[in-house]
């Protein structure tokens, strides 16, 4: 009698779901224009503030585009890990905190406070917190 391993069968079968790394990327959102001259263009993959382009690595861009595309919505660290990183939360929230800190630094004094920390939960983009430069 052969021993069956259902999890291995699912992994190696032709009908197994695609791993997160091979799933097609979601359709890009149109350019999001925020207050204070912030423009996040997902199709061109550019971020500009008052006409000056920022250079952002892939994950920082994805994180900013997600937050700006969903203003005032609180995103838990777990949601951000699953949505932006495309993998389940491993319990290491330092990755997200590090990327948020880098984004705030690059956005500069007028926009950094718009990425608000919601204690014990995660982060949100609040366009009302953008300060005029």
N, C-alpha and C positions, 0 to 999 in steps of 0.2 A: 504494500500500500504506500503510495507516494504522499509525502507530507506537503501540504499546501501552505503558502505564506501569502495571504491576501494583500498585505502592504507591498511586498515585492512584486506581486503580479500586477498591481495597479501602477507601480512605477515603470515597469517594463512593457506594459501593454500599449497597444496603439491608441487606446482610448483614454489614456491618463491625461489629466489636465496639464497644460504647459506650465513649467516653472515660472516664477515671477520674473526672472531675468529674460525670458523669451516671450513674454506677453507683449502684444503690440502696445505702443505708447498711446495714451489718450490723445484725442484730437486737440491740437493747440487752440487756446482761446484767442480771440482777437486782442488787439492791443488794449491794455487797460491804462487809462489816463487817470492818475491820482492827483490830489491837490499839490500845490507847490511845484508843479512842473515835472512830476514823476511819471514816466511812461514805461510800462513793461510790455514789450511786444513779443509774444510767445512764438509767432511765426518766424520773425527775424532773429529771435533769441537775443534781443538787445534790451538794455535798461539805460534810460537817459534821465538825467535830472537837469532841468533848465537847459536842455540841448547838449549837455555834456555826457558822453557815453561812459558808463561804468564797465569795468572788466570783471565779470563774475565767473567763477568756475561752474561746472554743470550743476552740482547739488545746491549751491547757493542760489543760482538762478531759479532752479525748480522750487526751492523753498520760498523765495520772495514772490515768484509768480503765483504760487498757491495762496499765500497769505493775502497778497494784494487783490487777487481774483475773488476772494471771499472775505471782504472787509467786515469788521465787527464780530465775526464769528470766532469763538474760542476753539482752538484746536489743541487737543491733548497731545502730549508727546507721543503716545502710542499711535494716534491718528496720523501725525506727521511722519512717523517712521514708516507706517504702512503705505501712506499715499505718496509721499515724496521719494522715500528710499525704495519702495516697492518690496519691502520685506517686513515680517512681523517684528514687533518690539522685542528686543533682547534684554531689556531692563537697563541698558546703558544709555542714560539720558544725556551724558556729557557730549556725545556726538552732536545732538541737536543744539545744546547750549553753546557749543563751540561755533557752530555755523551761524547761529543767531548773533553771537558777539561779533563775528567777522562781518556779517551783513550790516549791523549797526555802525560799525567803524567805517565801512565803505560808503554808507548812505550819507554820512556827515551829520552835523549838528541839527540841521533843519528837519531831517527825516528819521533820525535814529529812534526818537521816542515814539514814533508811530507804530513800531513793533513793540507792543506792550506785553510784559510778562504777567500772566495770571497765576498767582501763587498756587502751588500744589496741583495745578492742572496743566498749563502749557503756555501758549502764546496766541496773540491776535494782532491783526493789523487794524489800527484805529486812525483813519485819515483825519479825524478832528484834532489829533495831537501833533500834526505837522505844523512846524513853526515857520513863519516867513523869514527868509534869509536876509 
